[in-house]
Amino acid sequence: MDRRGQKRVIAGELERARHQTDDLLAPLTDEQLVRQVSPLMSPLVWDLAHIGHFEELWLLREVGRQEPLRAEHDDVYDAFAHVRSERGELPILPPGPARAYVADIRRRVLGLLEEVELDGEPLLDDGFVFGIVLQHELQHVETMTQTLQIGGLPGPAPGSPPEVAASGDVLVPAGTFAFGATGDEPWAYDNERPQHEVSLPAFRIDRGLVTNAEYETFVRAGGYRDRSLWSGAGDAWREDEGAEAPLFWERDGDRWLRRRFDVVEPLSPREPVQHVSWFEADAYARWAGKRLPTEPEWERAVRSLGADLEHARGAVWQWTATDFGGYPGFAAFPYAEYSEVFFGDEYRVLRGGAWITDPVVARISFRNWDYPQRRQIFSGIRCAADA
């Protein structure tokens, strides 16, 4: 593709992401946009203006060498300067001015895109920095969707993952494979690189995700009370005292309901279970006589099995047994705060993307990560076992 065509693609993708943001927030009142529904999440209007500020920082200021539009935004919308629980008290833009700000930034960015050369330095090669900004907005669409779910606010349609049809497991033979982002993924993040060879012994992996019905069997069998299944977890496995089911499940007599955004409804038995922590996923796998796959096992299975692995991407994030860290030869780019500051044993890796995750983000090599006790993410379970 020539550079003109590449610029058209980038402009179209930026606008597609903006439509997702606008469509997600359109049904909400100003009061809902400014409310902080949980200390785990920012007010939605903070996310909105932060999207614009990130775009301004990396495109208008870093690439275009332009002066800040409003210097005070550098503190207010810095995700590292203020934890989410503090952001509702900051002097954030109200909804109307926030919309005007992000629209103004986008107009300027599209003008800059026409002028800039998409090569000559790593930040611009193949439009990398534009890809970073695009993915950042799409990732915040997912974060804001989590906020809608926590707050019981109207969510996007269909608002749930596809049903599970597959059953049984499949053998992945021992072998060596290329692990990490391939050369045809120009917008891959630094933590997906460099691609390197990994050798694995044979293992088995489930063709389908764990369903609500299967997880309900675990709940009814006393899985939450059997402490032998929660080895090493202590009390860290739950953020909600007295948890006895996935987040957003509610008892109704002898059955379970679930709240999906602003609707309470019966469990859909064939949907994959979601909103489970790593500890819950690990306990379920132990109860089922299995385990969680390692991150390399997950990627090898997806790359080698193809359609034999149902809903590998685009249903629910799938917890792995792997701590988040850099690959051999890792180099932070374009800034250390995207990945490197999170490396260590505090975070577990998730793979595959959820139903709300855009395909641009949900590539095979994409690595998500979170604290193992977190459940607001659209996370589920795929089990594995030794061969």
C-alpha positions, -999 to +999 in steps of 0.1 A: +000+000+000+014+034-009+017+062+017-015+080+005-035+048+009-019+042+043-030+076+054-065+070+043-066+038+063-053+055+094-078+083+091-106+059+086-096+038+116-093+069+138-128+079+129-141+044+134-127+044+169-143+078+176-177+066+164-174+038+190-166+062+217-195+085+208-220+057+204-210+042+238-215+075+256-244+089+236-272+074+258-258+088+290-268+120+309-243+145+320-248+134+355-239+098+346-208+110+327-194+129+357-203+103+383-176+081+398-193+048+401-164+030+418-129+037+431-117+012+405-129+033+376-126+069+365-156+091+358-165+085+322-159+121+312-123+118+325-117+089+301-132+109+273-109+140+278-079+117+285-084+102+251-080+136+236-051+146+258-032+114+249-038+122+212-026+157+217+006+146+235+017+120+210+005+135+177+002+173+180+030+178+204+055+149+199+051+146+161+038+181+152+060+200+177+030+222+187+025+240+219+000+226+245-035+237+241-041+238+278-010+231+299-031+223+330-043+191+313-009+176+317-016+170+353-053+164+353-052+137+326-020+121+335-029+085+343+002+081+365-002+113+384-036+104+399-051+070+407-086+064+394-102+069+429-090+105+429-100+116+394-136+126+403-122+153+426-099+168+399-109+199+379-119+178+349-137+192+319-175+189+320-191+168+293-198+196+267-163+211+269-147+176+269-165+167+237-154+200+221-118+194+233-115+159+218-132+170+186-108+200+182-078+177+188-091+152+161-096+180+135-060+191+141-047+155+140-063+148+107-047+179+093-013+168+107-017+133+091-020+149+057+014+167+062+036+142+080+057+115+064+051+080+077+087+069+076+121+081+085+120+073+122+107+045+144+078+065+158+064+072+123+073+041+104+041+025+090+022+051+111+032+035+144+024+065+166-010+068+150-016+032+157-007+037+193-032+066+196-059+045+178-055+015+201-054+037+231-089+050+223-102+016+216-088+003+249-106+031+267-138+022+250-134-012+267-125+005+300-155+027+298-177-003+291-164-018+324-175+014+341-210+011+326-213-025+338-201-016+373-225+013+375-255-005+362-257+020+333-270+013+297-244-007+278-237-014+241-256-040+222-255-070+222-236-066+255-226-102+259-202-128+244-212-154+218-224-188+231-201-217+235-207-248+213-174-266+214-166-293+239-137-316+248-101-308+244-074-312+218-037-323+220-011-298+211+021-317+203+055-308+217+075-284+195+091-251+190+073-220+177+078-183+171+063-165+201+053-129+198+043-103+173+050-111+136+065-087+111+031-079+096+018-064+128+033-029+126+013-015+155+022-042+180+032-029+214+067-032+229+057-060+253+047-082+223+083-080+209+108-093+200+094-125+185+115-154+197+116-192+196+099-211+225+099-249+230+070-265+248+062-300+258+029-315+246-002-303+264-040-304+261-063-274+259-100-271+260-117-264+227-144-243+243-145-217+271-160-225+305-197-217+304-220-202+329-237-236+334-203-253+340-193-226+365-226-227+383-220-264+389-187-255+405-205-229+427-232-254+437-206-280+445-190-257+471-161-245+451-159-212+469-158-230+503-132-256+494-100-238+505-078-265+490-087-251+456-074-217+465-038-227+472-016-197+481-044-172+476-049-163+512-076-136+514-063-118+483-085-139+460-115-117+465-120-080+466-156-084+477-160-098+512-183-128+512-180-134+475-196-168+465-200-164+427-187-143+398-191-105+400-227-094+390-243-128+398-273-124+421-292-151+441-329-155+434-341-183+456-325-214+444-313-200+411-287-174+400-294-143+380-268-119+365-269-082+360-258-072+325-254-034+326-289-020+336-308-053+332-311-082+356-318-115+338-314-153+341-280-167+334-275-177+298-262-213+303-242-215+271-225-181+274-189-182+286-186-172+323-172-137+327-161-113+354-141-139+372-107-132+388-075-151+382-080-168+416-115-179+406-103-191+372-075-210+388-098-226+415-123-237+388-095-253+368-082-272+399-117-283+407-121-296+371-088-315+374-071-292+350-051-259+351-048-226+334-026-225+302+006-207+303+009-177+280+031-195+255+008-225+255-022-202+248-005-185+218+009-218+204-026-234+206-042-204+188-016-202+161-015-240+154-051-251+160-070-223+142-107-231+141-103-261+165-101-236+193-135-219+195-137-182+205-100-179+208-105-142+204-135-118+208-155-136+235-139-131+269-104-124+280-087-156+291-066-158+322-032-175+318-008-189+345+019-164+335+031-133+353+035-102+331+070-095+321+092-086+291+104-111+265+141-118+261+156-087+244+127-065+254+132-028+247+107-002+259+092+019+231+080+045+228+077+050+266+085+029+296+052+035+313+032+015+288+046-019+298+078-019+317+066-004+350+040-032+353+065-061+349+066-085+379+046-110+398+018-086+408+000-090+375-012-119+355-015-120+317-048-124+299-051-132+262-077-133+234-098-102+238-135-099+249-167-093+230-161-055+235-124-056+224-119-042+189-102-066+164-073-041+160-065-047+196-074-084+198-046-097+177-031-131+186+001-115+201-017-089+222-011-091+259-035-078+285-027-078+322-043-071+355-042-078+392-052-114+399-081-103+422-097-080+396-131-090+383-146-060+366-128-069+334-146-091+308-125-121+318-133-158+316-116-192+316-101-217+291-086-247+308-055-268+299-038-299+312-006-318+309-005-343+281 
